[in-house]
Amino acid sequence: MSDPTPARAKGTAKNYVLDTNVLLHDPQSIFRFEDNAIWIPVEVLEELDRFKSENTTRGANAREVHRSLSGMFRTTRDMDRGVRMENGGTVRVPIRRPVSFDAGRWHLTAPTARTRRLMDLFPDLSSPDNRILVTAAHVADSFRPAAILVTKDLNMQLKAKAVGLQAQDYRTDRVEDSDIRRTQHEANREDYPVIDLPARSLQAFASQGFIDLSGTRKAPPEQYVLLRHNANPEQTIPARQGADRTFHRLRSDIIALRGGKAFRAVNLGQRFFLDALFDPEIHLVTVYGKAGTGKTLLSVGAALQQVQSGLYEKLLVTRVIMPTGRDIGFLPGRLEEKMQPWVQPVYDALEQLLSPPRSTPDHFDGRRQSKRKKRREALALAASGQSAAIGHGNGNGNGNGNAHFHAHGNGNGHFHGHGKTMRPYEPLLHNGTIEIEAICHIRGRSIPNAVFIVDEAQQLTPHEAKTLVTRMGKGSKLIMIGDLSQIDNPYVDAHTNGLVYTRSRLEGQPFMAHVNLFKGERSEMAEVAANLM
């Protein structure tokens, strides 16, 4: 930022009035309007002040905006006349605003054509939104060209248009992605790119596991494709495309956890997804998929399997805290307890993965029956106030009626004397194999040698997504999954959220892979509901 020398908007420069939500969405938005004039109403400063103490990304963004503005404006004169930025634009805060507060009421002090019309339609000036509109209308009537209100609030855009004021969304980080609509709506088939090959080439790929097509026609940009027999379309082989146009056979399509169940990919999209998850050269995976396509289950299963094998030191999981409907308010307890309602889908996936396969009573052998009998006896002793220590040689009785029985890290759970059985994933939480993270605490961290899953990533802002991606250290893998048809964050939509922004900005990098999931596998009812409701 250059010295804040006085400057007035040039006659050819556009005038943009920024709403609070634009600055909270992107704290660098002030510098994104090239050599145009930026106006920040005083009411925006007041609203930013409400958020600055929050221990959230929104609070951090508000503080960043405050620091930027403090560095620009050294005097009241700077705010009133404006200062020039390095990009040639100007920024100012109109402190001589067209409204005043007197005798307990707000009054319009500098009426113009648009402000009079605004007062006729929206007379309640106690609303900060209406006062921001008054400022924008006054700037539009006082400067040329007429000001444009930039806001992510659709209702503000409608109110502005009602008074003849131009209004638009903040589109600097808007992404045009053809996959957005494809993954939001019903897919009658799995729509993946196809390359037709003669029978000899397809047979060579099947036997050798790779094929070089660099000398043929241009291949589709997608990383995952179907190689198809040009004379028999029913014969296809899925493949992964490398940067040099060499196509390779997919990796394992099975998740097999120690002490848990084995899961196999049940459709083509899931096979592509597992290949990306198990590829050690891929450090960033983004996924679009509607409800029930297996995003969370496959991500958690593949990640935990690689942690068990030693490829990564631990598994970190976070989920964007964005309630659907009315929020339940403050949650007490430690971080894991506060996050528990939000990451419950991840816990559900872990329980499904780590629960041992069920068997009928006829399949139990005598040794297992004996262990269960001993556990029941121990629980009975503990309930009567007697200590007992049984099971795998590492139970311990302390004479106070509490007996603890620990399973050997195989996901089968812990047994407590008070009758409570731990979930199969809880030992992994206790020993640090799995960590639950809050996005608001991620700033400043460096995360090496870990696999990090971000569930509901479509709720992220681009700024939050950048913060997450830049936290990843050497040897780590970031998995961002989301359903673009389920966005509750009022500051983003299907084209401006952090998931599509990350895919758009980093697509084509050798460390990045993207997969679309179309087919729901949760249940027939869930699939029909996802398509029709």
Buried (B, 14 or more C-beta within 10 A) or exposed (E): EEEBEBBEBEEEBBBBBBBBBBBBBBBEBBBBBEBBBBBBBBBBBEBBEEBBEBEBBBBBBBBBBBEBBEEBBEEEEBBBBBBBBEBEBBBBBBEEBBBEEEEEEBEBEBBBEBBEBBBEEBEEBEEBBBBBBBBBBBBBBBBEBBBBBBBBBEEBBEBBEBBBBBBEBBEBBBBEBEBBEBBBEEBEEBEBEEBBBEEEBBBBBEEEEEBEBEEEEEBEEBBBBBBBBEEEEEBBBBBBBBEEBBBBBBBBBBBBBEBBBEBEBEBBBBBBBBBBBBBEEBBBBBBBBBBBBBBBBBBBBBBBBBBBEEBBBBBBBBBBBBEEEEEEEEEEEEEBEBBBEBBEBBBBBBBBBBBEEEEEEEEEEEEEEEBEEBBEEBBEBBEEEBBBBBBEEEBEBEEEBBBBBBBEEBBBBBBBBEEEEBBBBBBBBEEEBBBBBBBBEBEEEEBEEBBBBBBBBBBBBBBBBBBBBEBBEEBBBBBBBBBBBBBEBEBBBBBBBBBBBBBBBBBEEEBBBBBBBBBBBBEEEBBEBBEEE
